């Protein structure tokens, strides 16, 4: 029994170590992808967001190397984070804050060997944004960040009592305004497109692409709705006990997970079975267990 427990403990430790190695490899891969995208696409188009975007403006005005500005800015922001946010929060950003600008520097040699001058600007913008979003998703998924404006977002959120989302809008909005002053309206539009695509792709990498929808249905025609879902579509159904928050009346809530491709058909059929039915639909990114 003792040997069995020791074996299980060793296996658990090995699994944890392997998980850390995988996450760190994921982090490094993400940093590499972001750095290459920055050097090849972002600098070529002047599409801006975050500290990297500010670095492009600083380079234009003062001829300071991009990676050097990002490194110095990240170190200063780490010190500010340590003072205002504490050691634990700062630790999550420390590694990425240092490795990211160094990786930008060590991948600059690739630029002359990648010929993109014949591409349309919008193609370069979208390509750079997709690559950056994918790389950032890998970094965030591994539990790290690249520092920079992520730290500013957290500081503003904490001290101005705003959500992280609103703090990001403020910080990136100021960067985009700076972009418009430095490079004009056209580049500002490209920067907005970049920011949107980066956010979209990174979210998809972090949480995945939803292949299922969850329906929560409150209906007076419970039997017909369940019969349709179970017998016609062959989907499992769970009936939850609910209660109206205002009326206090007990209500049954039908929960059913369906493939995304069946979403519109199910929605229309529920409306036919009970025009007054109330239903809520959410994305399901993972379904496991059960029969």
Backbone as JSON, one array per atom type, in Angstrom:
{
  "sequence": "XXXXXXXXXXXXXXXXXXXXXXXXXXXXXXXXXXXXXXXXXXXXXXXXXXXXXXXXXXXXXXXXXXXXXXXXXXXXXXXXXXXXXXXXXXXXXXXXXXXXXXXXXXXXXXXXXXXXXXXXXXXXXXXXXXXXXXXXXXXXXXXXXXXXXXXXXXXXXXXXXXXXXXXXXXXXXXXXXXXXXXXXXXXXXXXXXXXXXXXXXXXXXXXXXXXXXXXXXXXXXXXXXXXXXXXXXXXXXXXXXXXXXXXXXXXXXXXXXXXXXXXXXXXXXXXXXXXXXXXXXXXXXXXXXXX",
  "N": [[0.83, -1.2, 0.0], [1.95, 1.22, 0.84], [4.02, 1.5, -1.03], [2.47, 1.74, -3.3], [1.16, 4.16, -2.89], [3.37, 5.88, -2.88], [4.19, 5.56, -5.52], [1.99, 6.64, -6.87], [2.19, 9.25, -5.97], [4.65, 10.05, -7.05], [4.0, 9.86, -9.75], [2.09, 11.87, -9.93], [3.65, 14.14, -9.35], [5.38, 14.04, -11.54], [3.54, 14.47, -13.62], [2.76, 17.09, -13.04], [5.18, 18.45, -13.41], [5.63, 17.94, -16.13], [3.45, 19.31, -17.15], [4.12, 21.94, -16.5], [6.38, 22.25, -18.1], [5.28, 22.0, -20.65], [3.56, 24.23, -20.65], [5.43, 26.3, -20.42], [6.87, 25.97, -22.78], [4.84, 26.57, -24.54], [4.46, 29.24, -23.88], [6.96, 30.36, -24.71], [6.81, 29.81, -27.45], [4.62, 31.39, -28.17], [5.63, 33.98, -27.58], [7.7, 34.1, -29.46], [6.26, 34.02, -31.91], [4.74, 36.4, -31.71], [6.81, 38.29, -31.68], [8.05, 37.95, -34.18], [5.9, 38.61, -35.85], [5.6, 41.27, -35.12], [8.02, 42.45, -35.98], [8.0, 41.9, -38.76], [5.43, 42.56, -39.81], [3.98, 44.56, -38.22], [5.77, 46.75, -37.81], [6.24, 47.38, -40.43], [3.81, 48.33, -41.36], [3.08, 50.21, -39.54], [0.96, 49.8, -37.89], [-0.61, 50.04, -34.81], [-0.66, 49.23, -31.32], [-0.67, 49.04, -27.77], [2.47, 48.95, -25.87], [4.35, 48.31, -27.8], [3.36, 49.67, -30.0], [3.67, 52.34, -29.2], [6.43, 52.36, -29.17], [7.02, 52.31, -31.88], [6.31, 54.91, -32.69], [8.08, 56.4, -31.08], [10.49, 55.53, -32.14], [10.32, 56.62, -34.69], [10.4, 59.38, -34.13], [12.6, 59.84, -32.36], [14.49, 58.01, -33.1], [15.08, 55.79, -31.53], [15.83, 52.44, -30.83], [13.32, 49.97, -31.32], [13.03, 47.61, -29.71], [14.59, 48.27, -27.5], [13.33, 50.48, -26.35], [10.89, 49.25, -25.64], [11.83, 47.38, -23.78], [12.95, 49.02, -21.73], [10.66, 50.5, -21.01], [8.99, 48.41, -20.13], [10.42, 47.47, -17.89], [10.26, 49.72, -16.19], [7.49, 49.77, -15.87], [7.13, 47.36, -14.57], [8.34, 47.91, -12.11], [6.57, 49.87, -11.23], [4.28, 48.32, -11.1], [4.99, 46.55, -9.06], [5.0, 48.26, -6.88], [2.36, 49.27, -6.84], [0.6, 47.14, -7.36], [1.59, 44.87, -6.2], [3.68, 42.01, -5.25], [2.87, 39.43, -6.15], [1.15, 39.77, -8.39], [2.87, 41.14, -10.07], [4.85, 39.24, -10.57], [3.74, 37.53, -12.48], [3.98, 38.93, -14.81], [6.63, 39.49, -15.14], [8.56, 37.77, -16.46], [7.72, 37.66, -19.19], [7.85, 40.37, -19.78], [10.56, 40.88, -19.98], [11.62, 38.92, -21.74], [10.13, 39.24, -24.12], [10.82, 41.85, -25.47], [13.54, 41.27, -25.91], [13.37, 39.08, -27.58], [12.22, 40.28, -29.79], [14.39, 41.79, -30.61], [16.25, 39.76, -31.27], [15.06, 38.55, -33.41], [15.04, 40.27, -35.48], [16.75, 39.94, -37.62], [15.41, 38.45, -39.45], [13.81, 40.01, -41.02], [14.89, 41.21, -43.54], [14.86, 38.94, -45.1], [12.32, 38.2, -45.6], [10.01, 38.85, -47.94], [7.65, 41.14, -48.36], [6.81, 43.39, -49.55], [5.34, 43.6, -51.87], [2.79, 43.06, -51.18], [-0.62, 44.02, -50.45], [-1.4, 46.68, -48.19], [-3.47, 46.25, -46.35], [-3.6, 43.49, -46.32], [-1.19, 42.84, -45.12], [-1.63, 44.0, -42.62], [-3.82, 42.53, -41.6], [-2.71, 39.94, -41.64], [-0.56, 40.25, -39.84], [-1.99, 40.88, -37.53], [-3.5, 38.56, -37.08], [-1.46, 36.66, -36.63], [-0.27, 37.82, -34.37], [-2.42, 37.79, -32.55], [-2.78, 35.03, -32.29], [-0.31, 34.3, -31.16], [-0.35, 35.81, -28.75], [-2.55, 34.6, -27.55], [-1.5, 32.06, -26.98], [0.45, 32.8, -25.11], [-1.11, 33.93, -23.0], [-2.68, 31.74, -22.42], [-0.85, 30.04, -21.32], [-0.48, 31.12, -18.88], [1.03, 33.4, -18.53], [2.04, 36.85, -19.22], [2.79, 39.53, -21.56], [3.59, 41.79, -20.36], [3.96, 45.32, -20.37], [1.29, 47.3, -21.58], [-0.59, 45.69, -20.39], [-0.04, 45.74, -17.7], [-0.55, 48.43, -17.11], [-3.3, 48.44, -17.62], [-4.26, 46.87, -15.49], [-3.53, 48.46, -13.28], [-4.99, 50.85, -13.71], [-7.55, 49.75, -13.63], [-7.69, 48.89, -10.97], [-7.31, 51.23, -9.37], [-8.96, 53.22, -10.4], [-11.32, 52.02, -10.22], [-12.48, 50.57, -12.36], [-13.6, 48.24, -14.89], [-11.49, 45.65, -16.31], [-11.81, 45.54, -19.07], [-12.78, 48.15, -19.72], [-10.6, 49.62, -18.88], [-8.67, 48.74, -20.7], [-9.73, 49.81, -23.05], [-9.36, 52.55, -22.57], [-6.51, 52.77, -22.34], [-5.49, 51.59, -24.77], [-6.93, 53.15, -26.5], [-5.77, 55.68, -26.14], [-3.24, 55.13, -27.16], [-3.88, 54.65, -29.84], [-4.85, 57.17, -30.56], [-2.47, 58.6, -30.34], [-1.17, 57.34, -32.41], [-2.65, 58.25, -34.63], [-1.94, 60.93, -34.64], [0.74, 60.76, -35.22], [0.98, 59.26, -37.61], [-1.26, 59.62, -39.18], [-4.73, 59.42, -40.38], [-5.35, 57.07, -41.86], [-3.56, 55.05, -40.98], [-4.39, 54.95, -38.37], [-6.91, 53.78, -38.64], [-6.1, 51.26, -39.55], [-4.84, 50.43, -37.23], [-6.95, 50.19, -35.43], [-8.36, 48.1, -36.64], [-6.4, 46.13, -36.38], [-6.23, 45.87, -33.55], [-8.8, 44.9, -32.98], [-8.86, 42.4, -34.34], [-6.69, 41.08, -33.12], [-7.64, 40.86, -30.46], [-9.89, 39.24, -30.9], [-8.82, 36.83, -32.04], [-6.97, 36.02, -30.07], [-8.69, 35.5, -27.93], [-10.08, 33.29, -28.97], [-8.04, 31.42, -29.12], [-7.44, 31.1, -26.42], [-9.86, 30.19, -25.13], [-10.94, 28.54, -27.02], [-12.87, 27.43, -29.92], [-16.29, 27.69, -30.07], [-18.22, 24.86, -30.39], [-20.62, 24.0, -29.71], [-23.93, 24.76, -28.45], [-25.67, 25.91, -25.57], [-28.91, 25.53, -24.54], [-31.23, 27.1, -22.46], [-34.37, 26.68, -21.41], [-37.56, 27.96, -20.71], [-40.78, 27.05, -20.57], [-44.33, 26.71, -21.18], [-45.08, 24.55, -22.5], [-43.78, 22.11, -21.9], [-43.62, 19.28, -22.29], [-43.87, 18.85, -25.1], [-41.65, 20.24, -26.07], [-39.51, 18.85, -24.87], [-39.95, 16.35, -26.02], [-39.42, 16.9, -28.72], [-36.67, 17.59, -28.62], [-35.51, 15.29, -27.52], [-36.54, 12.97, -28.9], [-36.69, 13.62, -31.65], [-34.3, 14.99, -32.27], [-32.49, 13.54, -30.88], [-31.04, 14.3, -28.58], [-29.72, 14.67, -25.28], [-31.49, 15.74, -22.35], [-31.77, 17.9, -19.57], [-33.69, 18.65, -16.77], [-34.06, 21.42, -14.86], [-34.7, 22.8, -11.62], [-36.21, 25.83, -11.12], [-36.84, 29.23, -9.93], [-38.9, 32.04, -10.05], [-37.49, 35.25, -9.78], [-38.87, 37.58, -9.14], [-41.65, 36.94, -8.91], [-41.54, 34.64, -7.4], [-42.51, 32.2, -8.11], [-42.38, 28.69, -8.72], [-40.51, 27.18, -11.31], [-39.83, 25.11, -14.14], [-36.79, 24.46, -15.79], [-35.56, 23.73, -18.88], [-32.63, 22.25, -19.92], [-30.39, 21.91, -22.55], [-27.82, 20.67, -24.62], [-26.61, 21.39, -27.76], [-25.29, 20.8, -31.11], [-23.64, 23.52, -32.77], [-24.4, 23.89, -35.43], [-27.06, 23.19, -35.48], [-28.4, 25.18, -34.28], [-30.12, 27.35, -35.29], [-32.28, 25.9, -36.33], [-33.32, 24.62, -34.04], [-34.0, 26.83, -32.48], [-36.05, 28.04, -34.04], [-37.95, 25.97, -34.04], [-38.65, 25.77, -31.34], [-39.92, 28.21, -31.01], [-42.14, 27.73, -32.61], [-43.4, 25.64, -31.22], [-43.95, 26.83, -28.78], [-44.8, 29.96, -28.73], [-44.51, 31.83, -26.72], [-42.39, 31.06, -25.24], [-39.54, 31.34, -23.11], [-36.14, 31.59, -23.66], [-32.65, 31.06, -23.21], [-29.52, 31.29, -24.75], [-26.26, 30.07, -24.77], [-22.69, 29.94, -25.45], [-20.91, 26.87, -25.6], [-17.89, 25.63, -24.7], [-16.63, 23.34, -24.02], [-17.52, 19.99, -23.5], [-17.89, 17.34, -21.37], [-17.85, 14.05, -19.92], [-20.67, 12.09, -18.68], [-23.15, 10.03, -20.38]],
  "CA": [[0.0, 0.0, 0.0], [2.85, 2.36, 0.93], [4.69, 1.64, -2.32], [1.47, 2.19, -4.27], [0.95, 5.59, -2.66], [4.57, 6.57, -3.34], [4.17, 5.54, -6.98], [0.98, 7.6, -7.3], [2.72, 10.58, -5.69], [5.69, 10.32, -8.06], [3.31, 10.07, -11.02], [1.47, 13.19, -9.85], [4.73, 15.12, -9.46], [5.83, 14.02, -12.95], [2.51, 15.12, -14.43], [2.82, 18.53, -12.78], [6.39, 18.94, -14.05], [5.4, 17.92, -17.58], [2.51, 20.38, -17.44], [4.88, 23.19, -16.45], [7.25, 22.29, -19.28], [4.41, 22.27, -21.8], [3.1, 25.62, -20.57], [6.56, 27.19, -20.68], [7.14, 25.86, -24.22], [3.75, 27.31, -25.16], [4.78, 30.65, -23.64], [8.07, 30.75, -25.59], [6.31, 29.78, -28.83], [3.79, 32.57, -28.33], [6.52, 35.14, -27.61], [8.4, 34.07, -30.76], [5.3, 34.38, -32.96], [4.44, 37.83, -31.56], [8.0, 39.06, -32.03], [8.21, 37.88, -35.64], [4.8, 39.4, -36.43], [5.9, 42.69, -34.85], [9.12, 42.89, -36.86], [7.7, 41.76, -40.19], [4.17, 43.19, -40.23], [3.58, 45.76, -37.49], [6.7, 47.85, -38.09], [6.12, 47.74, -41.85], [2.54, 49.01, -41.6], [2.89, 51.18, -38.45], [-0.24, 49.47, -37.13], [-0.16, 50.23, -33.44], [-1.4, 49.05, -30.08], [0.22, 48.71, -26.67], [3.81, 49.55, -25.77], [5.0, 48.12, -29.1], [2.92, 50.76, -30.87], [4.35, 53.56, -28.75], [7.83, 52.21, -29.59], [7.1, 52.67, -33.3], [6.3, 56.37, -32.74], [9.33, 56.88, -30.48], [11.55, 55.25, -33.11], [10.2, 57.59, -35.78], [10.76, 60.73, -33.7], [13.91, 59.93, -31.69], [15.36, 56.97, -33.64], [15.43, 54.8, -30.49], [15.46, 51.09, -31.28], [12.03, 49.55, -30.78], [13.15, 46.63, -28.63], [15.19, 48.93, -26.35], [12.27, 51.27, -25.72], [9.95, 48.32, -25.01], [12.5, 46.8, -22.61], [13.02, 50.03, -20.67], [9.29, 50.79, -20.58], [8.5, 47.26, -19.37], [11.08, 47.45, -16.58], [9.65, 50.79, -15.4], [6.13, 49.36, -15.54], [7.25, 46.3, -13.56], [8.58, 48.58, -10.83], [5.3, 50.5, -10.86], [3.39, 47.23, -10.74], [5.41, 46.03, -7.75], [4.59, 49.23, -5.87], [0.91, 49.5, -6.8], [-0.19, 45.91, -7.47], [2.14, 43.84, -5.33], [4.65, 41.05, -5.76], [2.24, 38.29, -6.81], [0.67, 40.2, -9.71], [4.05, 41.52, -10.87], [5.58, 38.03, -10.95], [3.14, 36.94, -13.68], [4.35, 39.72, -15.98], [8.07, 39.76, -15.15], [9.28, 37.0, -17.46], [7.33, 38.12, -20.52], [8.3, 41.76, -19.96], [11.97, 40.88, -20.34], [11.88, 38.05, -22.89], [9.48, 39.75, -25.33], [11.65, 42.79, -26.23], [14.79, 40.61, -26.34], [13.01, 38.23, -28.72], [12.06, 41.21, -30.91], [15.74, 42.13, -31.05], [16.95, 38.61, -31.86], [14.38, 38.09, -34.64], [15.09, 41.34, -36.48], [17.52, 39.48, -38.78], [14.52, 37.78, -40.39], [13.07, 40.99, -41.84], [15.35, 41.31, -44.94], [14.69, 37.67, -45.81], [10.89, 37.99, -45.84], [9.64, 39.88, -48.91], [6.2, 41.39, -48.31], [6.57, 44.74, -50.09], [4.38, 43.53, -52.97], [1.47, 42.79, -50.63], [-1.44, 45.17, -50.07], [-1.22, 47.03, -46.76], [-4.52, 45.61, -45.54], [-3.23, 42.08, -46.19], [-0.13, 42.79, -44.11], [-2.24, 44.34, -41.33], [-4.62, 41.38, -41.14], [-1.79, 38.83, -41.38], [0.15, 40.55, -38.6], [-2.94, 40.83, -36.41], [-3.84, 37.15, -36.83], [-0.29, 36.03, -36.02], [-0.11, 38.39, -33.03], [-3.5, 37.26, -31.72], [-2.49, 33.62, -32.01], [0.81, 34.26, -30.22], [-0.81, 36.29, -27.45], [-3.41, 33.57, -26.98], [-0.62, 31.04, -26.41], [1.08, 33.36, -23.92], [-2.12, 34.04, -21.94], [-3.13, 30.39, -22.08], [0.19, 29.41, -20.5], [-0.49, 31.75, -17.56], [1.96, 34.53, -18.5], [1.66, 38.0, -20.04], [3.96, 40.18, -22.16], [3.83, 43.03, -19.64], [3.52, 46.5, -21.12], [0.01, 47.92, -21.24], [-1.35, 44.8, -19.51], [0.19, 46.25, -16.35], [-1.31, 49.69, -16.99], [-4.72, 48.08, -17.54], [-4.55, 46.4, -14.13], [-3.39, 49.6, -12.37], [-6.16, 51.71, -13.91], [-8.71, 49.01, -13.15], [-7.69, 48.84, -9.49], [-7.37, 52.52, -8.69], [-10.1, 54.0, -10.89], [-12.51, 51.18, -10.01], [-13.06, 50.25, -13.67], [-13.35, 46.86, -15.33], [-10.3, 45.5, -17.15], [-12.21, 45.88, -20.43], [-12.82, 49.6, -19.86], [-9.22, 50.1, -18.75], [-8.02, 48.46, -21.98], [-10.23, 50.79, -24.02], [-8.71, 53.82, -22.27], [-5.08, 52.7, -22.65], [-5.29, 51.38, -26.21], [-7.5, 54.32, -27.17], [-4.75, 56.73, -26.12], [-2.19, 54.72, -28.1], [-4.39, 54.84, -31.2], [-4.85, 58.62, -30.78], [-1.06, 58.92, -30.61], [-0.9, 56.81, -33.76], [-3.25, 59.13, -35.63], [-1.16, 62.17, -34.66], [2.06, 60.5, -35.79], [0.97, 58.66, -38.94], [-2.44, 59.98, -39.95], [-6.0, 58.72, -40.19], [-5.35, 55.74, -42.48], [-2.87, 54.13, -40.09], [-5.24, 54.82, -37.19], [-7.92, 52.77, -38.99], [-5.41, 49.97, -39.55], [-4.56, 50.08, -35.84], [-8.22, 49.74, -34.85], [-8.59, 46.77, -37.22], [-5.42, 45.24, -35.74], [-6.62, 45.63, -32.16], [-10.0, 44.05, -32.97], [-8.5, 41.03, -34.75], [-5.84, 40.51, -32.08], [-8.51, 40.49, -29.34], [-10.74, 38.14, -31.33], [-8.04, 35.61, -32.22], [-6.4, 35.59, -28.78], [-9.79, 34.89, -27.16], [-10.37, 31.98, -29.54], [-6.95, 30.52, -28.74], [-7.52, 30.86, -24.98], [-11.02, 29.4, -24.73], [-11.33, 27.63, -28.09], [-14.01, 27.79, -30.76], [-17.5, 27.03, -29.58], [-18.84, 23.93, -31.33], [-21.93, 23.63, -29.16], [-24.71, 25.79, -27.79], [-26.48, 25.45, -24.45], [-30.22, 26.15, -24.46], [-31.99, 27.07, -21.21], [-35.71, 26.97, -21.93], [-38.7, 27.98, -19.8], [-41.94, 26.97, -21.46], [-45.54, 26.07, -20.67], [-45.29, 23.35, -23.32], [-42.58, 21.35, -21.57], [-43.64, 17.92, -22.86], [-43.62, 18.9, -26.55], [-40.27, 20.69, -26.28], [-38.64, 17.73, -24.52], [-40.14, 15.3, -27.03], [-38.7, 17.33, -29.92], [-35.24, 17.53, -28.38], [-35.06, 13.92, -27.22], [-36.92, 11.97, -29.89], [-36.41, 14.02, -33.03], [-32.9, 15.37, -32.42], [-31.66, 12.57, -30.14], [-30.16, 14.99, -27.63], [-30.1, 14.54, -23.88], [-32.12, 16.91, -21.75], [-31.8, 17.96, -18.12], [-34.71, 19.57, -16.28], [-33.62, 22.07, -13.63], [-35.73, 23.48, -10.84], [-35.95, 27.26, -11.0], [-37.87, 30.01, -9.25], [-38.92, 33.42, -10.5], [-36.93, 36.16, -8.78], [-39.87, 38.58, -8.75], [-42.91, 36.32, -8.49], [-41.31, 33.55, -6.45], [-43.14, 30.98, -8.61], [-41.48, 27.62, -9.14], [-40.52, 26.96, -12.75], [-38.88, 24.11, -14.63], [-35.91, 24.98, -16.84], [-35.0, 22.64, -19.71], [-31.27, 22.52, -20.4], [-30.0, 20.97, -23.61], [-26.63, 21.05, -25.38], [-26.78, 20.97, -29.17], [-24.24, 21.3, -32.01], [-23.89, 24.87, -33.26], [-25.05, 23.85, -36.75], [-28.5, 22.98, -35.29], [-28.9, 26.28, -33.45], [-31.27, 28.06, -35.88], [-33.42, 24.98, -36.45], [-33.89, 24.43, -32.7], [-34.62, 28.1, -32.07], [-37.31, 28.21, -34.77], [-38.91, 24.94, -33.61], [-39.12, 26.15, -30.0], [-40.9, 29.29, -31.21], [-43.37, 27.13, -33.14], [-44.05, 24.86, -30.17], [-44.45, 27.74, -27.74], [-44.41, 31.32, -29.1], [-44.22, 32.62, -25.52], [-41.29, 30.43, -24.5], [-38.36, 32.13, -22.8], [-34.95, 30.75, -23.69], [-31.34, 31.7, -23.19], [-28.55, 30.47, -25.47], [-24.87, 30.44, -24.51], [-21.68, 29.09, -26.08], [-20.31, 25.78, -24.8], [-16.56, 25.41, -25.26], [-16.19, 21.99, -23.71], [-18.52, 19.1, -22.91], [-17.23, 16.08, -21.03], [-18.58, 13.23, -18.94], [-22.0, 11.66, -19.06], [-23.25, 8.86, -21.26]],
  "C": [[0.87, 1.26, 0.0], [3.54, 2.62, -0.4], [3.74, 2.17, -3.39], [1.24, 3.69, -4.15], [2.16, 6.41, -3.14], [4.6, 6.65, -4.86], [3.18, 6.56, -7.52], [1.48, 9.03, -7.08], [3.77, 10.99, -6.72], [5.05, 10.61, -9.41], [2.67, 11.45, -11.06], [2.5, 14.29, -10.02], [5.23, 15.21, -10.9], [4.83, 14.71, -13.86], [2.55, 16.63, -14.28], [4.03, 19.14, -13.49], [6.23, 19.0, -15.57], [4.46, 19.05, -17.99], [3.21, 21.73, -17.45], [5.77, 23.35, -17.68], [6.44, 22.64, -20.52], [3.96, 23.72, -21.81], [4.23, 26.6, -20.88], [6.93, 27.17, -22.17], [6.08, 26.63, -25.0], [4.0, 28.81, -25.04], [5.87, 31.13, -24.59], [7.64, 30.78, -27.05], [5.47, 31.02, -29.12], [4.62, 33.84, -28.44], [7.23, 35.24, -28.96], [7.48, 34.53, -31.89], [4.98, 35.87, -32.91], [5.61, 38.69, -32.04], [8.21, 39.09, -33.55], [7.14, 38.72, -36.33], [5.06, 40.89, -36.25], [6.96, 43.21, -35.82], [8.73, 42.91, -38.32], [6.48, 42.57, -40.63], [3.9, 44.53, -39.55], [4.48, 46.96, -37.81], [6.58, 48.31, -39.54], [4.87, 48.56, -42.13], [2.28, 50.14, -40.61], [1.58, 50.96, -37.71], [0.13, 49.36, -35.66], [-1.17, 49.78, -32.4], [-0.36, 48.73, -29.01], [1.56, 49.43, -26.71], [4.57, 49.41, -27.09], [4.62, 49.21, -30.08], [3.57, 52.07, -30.51], [5.81, 53.54, -29.21], [8.02, 52.61, -31.05], [7.14, 54.19, -33.46], [7.61, 56.94, -32.21], [10.5, 56.67, -31.44], [11.53, 56.28, -34.25], [10.71, 58.97, -35.38], [12.2, 60.83, -33.2], [14.91, 58.88, -32.17], [15.9, 56.01, -32.57], [14.97, 53.43, -30.97], [14.2, 50.59, -30.56], [12.19, 48.63, -29.56], [13.69, 47.28, -27.36], [14.16, 49.76, -25.6], [11.29, 50.36, -24.98], [10.55, 47.73, -23.73], [12.53, 47.79, -21.45], [11.62, 50.33, -20.11], [8.73, 49.65, -19.73], [9.13, 47.18, -17.98], [10.48, 48.51, -15.66], [8.23, 50.4, -14.96], [6.12, 48.23, -14.52], [7.48, 46.89, -12.17], [7.3, 49.24, -10.32], [4.29, 49.45, -10.41], [3.71, 46.68, -9.35], [4.94, 46.95, -6.63], [3.07, 49.27, -5.71], [0.07, 48.23, -6.79], [0.33, 44.77, -6.61], [3.0, 42.82, -6.06], [4.0, 39.95, -6.6], [1.79, 38.63, -8.22], [1.85, 40.5, -10.63], [4.79, 40.3, -11.39], [5.05, 37.42, -12.24], [3.59, 37.66, -14.95], [5.85, 39.85, -16.17], [8.79, 39.06, -16.31], [8.99, 37.49, -18.87], [7.82, 39.52, -20.81], [9.74, 41.84, -20.42], [12.22, 40.1, -21.63], [11.31, 38.62, -24.19], [10.34, 40.76, -26.1], [12.97, 42.17, -26.7], [14.53, 39.74, -27.56], [12.78, 39.1, -29.97], [13.43, 41.53, -31.49], [16.4, 40.97, -31.81], [16.24, 38.03, -33.09], [14.39, 39.15, -35.73], [15.83, 40.91, -37.75], [16.62, 38.85, -39.85], [13.9, 38.75, -41.4], [13.56, 41.07, -43.29], [15.09, 40.05, -45.76], [13.21, 37.35, -46.1], [10.4, 39.15, -46.72], [8.11, 40.04, -48.96], [5.83, 42.73, -48.94], [5.53, 44.74, -51.21], [2.95, 43.26, -52.47], [0.71, 44.09, -50.37], [-1.29, 45.42, -48.57], [-2.24, 46.32, -45.88], [-4.23, 44.13, -45.33], [-2.15, 41.92, -45.12], [-0.7, 43.06, -42.71], [-2.98, 43.14, -40.76], [-3.72, 40.19, -40.8], [-1.04, 39.03, -40.06], [-0.75, 40.43, -37.39], [-3.3, 39.39, -36.06], [-2.69, 36.44, -36.13], [-0.1, 36.51, -34.58], [-1.18, 37.85, -32.08], [-3.27, 35.82, -31.33], [-1.37, 33.5, -30.98], [0.41, 34.71, -28.83], [-1.7, 35.27, -26.76], [-2.59, 32.47, -26.33], [0.02, 31.53, -25.11], [0.09, 33.41, -22.75], [-2.58, 32.66, -21.47], [-2.12, 29.67, -21.18], [0.3, 30.05, -19.12], [0.45, 32.93, -17.42], [1.33, 35.72, -19.22], [2.93, 38.55, -20.68], [4.26, 41.5, -21.48], [3.24, 44.21, -20.37], [2.19, 47.05, -20.64], [-0.89, 46.99, -20.42], [-1.23, 45.27, -18.06], [-0.59, 47.54, -16.12], [-2.81, 49.42, -16.87], [-5.11, 47.69, -16.12], [-4.48, 47.54, -13.11], [-4.6, 50.51, -12.47], [-7.42, 51.05, -13.38], [-8.82, 49.05, -11.64], [-7.96, 50.2, -8.87], [-8.48, 53.45, -9.2], [-11.41, 53.23, -10.8], [-13.25, 50.91, -11.32], [-12.8, 48.78, -13.98], [-12.08, 46.84, -16.18], [-10.61, 45.91, -18.59], [-12.22, 47.38, -20.67], [-11.42, 50.2, -19.75], [-8.45, 49.88, -20.05], [-8.45, 49.46, -23.05], [-9.54, 52.14, -23.83], [-7.25, 53.81, -22.75], [-4.84, 52.57, -24.15], [-5.87, 52.52, -27.03], [-6.5, 55.46, -27.24], [-3.61, 56.41, -27.09], [-2.63, 54.97, -29.54], [-4.48, 56.33, -31.55], [-3.44, 59.1, -31.1], [-0.66, 58.5, -32.01], [-1.43, 57.76, -34.83], [-2.47, 60.43, -35.75], [0.17, 61.96, -35.38], [2.0, 60.08, -37.26], [-0.27, 58.97, -39.77], [-3.61, 59.04, -39.75], [-5.97, 57.29, -40.71], [-4.7, 54.71, -41.55], [-3.67, 53.92, -38.81], [-6.32, 53.75, -37.43], [-7.3, 51.38, -38.99], [-5.14, 49.5, -38.12], [-5.82, 49.57, -35.14], [-8.55, 48.33, -35.34], [-7.67, 45.75, -36.55], [-5.85, 44.87, -34.34], [-7.83, 44.7, -32.08], [-9.65, 42.6, -33.29], [-7.65, 40.35, -33.7], [-6.68, 40.03, -30.9], [-9.35, 39.26, -29.68], [-9.97, 36.82, -31.39], [-7.48, 35.11, -30.9], [-7.47, 34.95, -27.91], [-10.09, 33.48, -27.66], [-9.29, 30.97, -29.16], [-7.06, 30.14, -27.27], [-8.66, 29.91, -24.63], [-11.5, 28.44, -25.82], [-12.51, 28.16, -28.89], [-15.22, 26.99, -30.32], [-18.11, 26.15, -30.67], [-20.23, 23.51, -30.88], [-22.61, 24.85, -28.56], [-25.5, 25.15, -26.65], [-27.78, 26.25, -24.45], [-30.78, 25.99, -23.05], [-33.39, 27.55, -21.56], [-36.74, 26.92, -20.81], [-39.95, 28.06, -20.67], [-43.14, 26.33, -20.74], [-45.84, 24.78, -21.42], [-44.09, 22.42, -23.15], [-42.52, 20.0, -22.27], [-43.28, 17.92, -24.34], [-42.16, 19.3, -26.85], [-39.29, 19.55, -25.98], [-38.73, 16.61, -25.55], [-39.38, 15.63, -28.31], [-37.19, 17.15, -29.74], [-34.73, 16.1, -28.22], [-35.32, 12.95, -28.37], [-36.54, 12.36, -31.31], [-34.92, 14.31, -33.24], [-31.94, 14.41, -31.73], [-30.63, 13.23, -29.23], [-30.67, 14.76, -26.21], [-30.64, 15.85, -23.33], [-32.04, 16.79, -20.22], [-32.83, 19.0, -17.71], [-34.26, 20.1, -14.92], [-34.8, 22.72, -12.92], [-35.35, 24.94, -10.67], [-37.08, 27.95, -10.26], [-37.77, 31.45, -9.71], [-38.41, 34.37, -9.42], [-37.93, 37.18, -8.29], [-41.13, 37.95, -8.19], [-42.71, 35.26, -7.41], [-41.92, 32.24, -6.9], [-42.09, 29.95, -9.01], [-41.64, 27.38, -10.64], [-39.51, 25.87, -13.1], [-38.1, 24.7, -15.81], [-35.3, 23.79, -17.58], [-33.62, 23.06, -20.2], [-30.9, 21.46, -21.42], [-28.79, 21.52, -24.36], [-26.76, 20.5, -26.79], [-25.58, 21.46, -29.99], [-24.62, 22.66, -32.57], [-24.65, 24.88, -34.59], [-26.56, 23.68, -36.63], [-29.17, 24.16, -34.58], [-30.17, 26.92, -34.03], [-32.49, 27.17, -35.98], [-34.1, 24.78, -35.1], [-34.62, 25.68, -32.25], [-35.98, 28.29, -32.73], [-38.37, 27.21, -34.31], [-39.47, 25.27, -32.24], [-40.17, 27.26, -30.12], [-42.22, 28.76, -31.76], [-44.14, 26.39, -32.06], [-44.63, 25.73, -29.07], [-43.95, 29.15, -28.07], [-44.02, 32.19, -27.91], [-43.07, 32.05, -24.7], [-40.16, 31.43, -24.28], [-37.15, 31.21, -22.88], [-33.68, 31.61, -23.79], [-30.36, 30.75, -23.85], [-27.15, 30.97, -25.18], [-23.94, 29.5, -25.27], [-21.19, 28.04, -25.1], [-18.97, 25.43, -25.44], [-16.02, 24.03, -24.95], [-17.33, 21.22, -23.05], [-17.83, 17.78, -22.61], [-18.06, 15.34, -19.98], [-19.96, 12.86, -19.46], [-21.97, 10.48, -20.02], [-23.03, 9.28, -22.7]]
}
